[in-house]
Amino acid sequence: MTSMALSMKPTGWFQIGWSDELEVGAVLPLRYFGKDLVAYRTDDGELVVMNAYCEHLGANLAYGGTVQGNDIQCPFHGWRWGPNGRNTCIPYQKSTNRVRRIGVWTAAERDGVMYVWHDANGGEPTYDVPSVFDLFEGSGPAENYHEAGETGRYEHPKAPIHPQYAAENGVDFAHFKYVHRADEIPTVVSREFGDHDFKTELALAFKVRGADGEIESVPGGTNATLLGVGLGYAYAWGVGDVCSLSAVTPVDDETSILRFSAWASIEPGQDQDKVAKRQRSAINQVRADIAIWEHQRYTEPPGLATAEAAGFRDIRQWARRFYPEGEKGHRVDDQLAGTDAQTAGEA
């Protein structure tokens, strides 16, 4: 990234893993947004995420810490801390420390995915994290889909990928042909920017071999909802339906972890091998994106074709609200907005 690089600490919901990675009574070390964190699951099954260090003498609770009921116990001196970050027990005295408190992160779980809310300024969530099956009218309920499972999940090791890269996929219709080997460049049906979400619909056709062996064109499309800049939900239909989540979560000022989940529709006569093949196909699409993103330089201002200029301009302007610098400090599109001179449409 250049000196004009984007902040790696945007505001919003971000994925930190999958729910089955954290069993009841388990403790998990995490590092995101340049901070060491600890996640644990209480005996009641609640996901708790807090800053990793004990406020007594600074031991890292993620290494040797244990779950005691709904609390986490420090491995150093046995101090216990509750889900609200308050000290609940000092084993060698009757009173507790009522002054010190461990910072707690707002966490949520949907569709087997674990999320945390991040705001560099400490603000509370301004919107809820949804279920992917509630976002798209045509997708149908969760009961119509196989669980993502091991074959429908992919995690890319931390790499120099910014959440903005994935976010801008929502307006980058041209890359479908060259990165994803689509038979044609899709048609933009609609785009809608909200306070915290961006919705888009693309139409495209798939070429498939029919029962008679002939190649035929099957209409299809993709509906996508970007929630902040960290979460991209999609519903793809045409040759079997797939709901998916692409999630990019910053680890530090240079790197992020990207996770992808794919829920394939339940189709008559399809065994688990065919379901897994459909899931792998979806995963391979995001891996093709990653091959670009992890070597990409954020270009500002970009040299855009006229056909794509409005989309990129709009999404960059919309994304500004999720960065801590705010409207004045964050220069995603200062040099782009309203400048047709940067397009290459005349070529």
Secondary structure, DSSP 8 states (H G I E B T S, - for coil): --TT---S---EEEEEEEGGGS-TT-EEEEEETTEEEEEEE-TT--EEEEESB-TTT--BTTTT-EEETTEEE-TTT--EE-TTSBEEE-TTSSS--SS-B--EE-EEEETTEEEEEE-TT----SS----GGGT-TTT--GGGB---TTTTEEEEEEES--HHHHHHTTT-TTHHHHTS--SS--EEEEEEE-SSEEEEEEEEEEEEE-TTS-EEEEEEEEEEEEETTTEEEEEEESSS-EEEEEEEEE-SSS-EEEEEEEEEB--TT--HHHHHHHHHHHHHHHHHHHHHHTT----SS--B-HHHHHHHHHHHHHHGGGSTTHHHH--SSTTTTT-GGGB-TT-
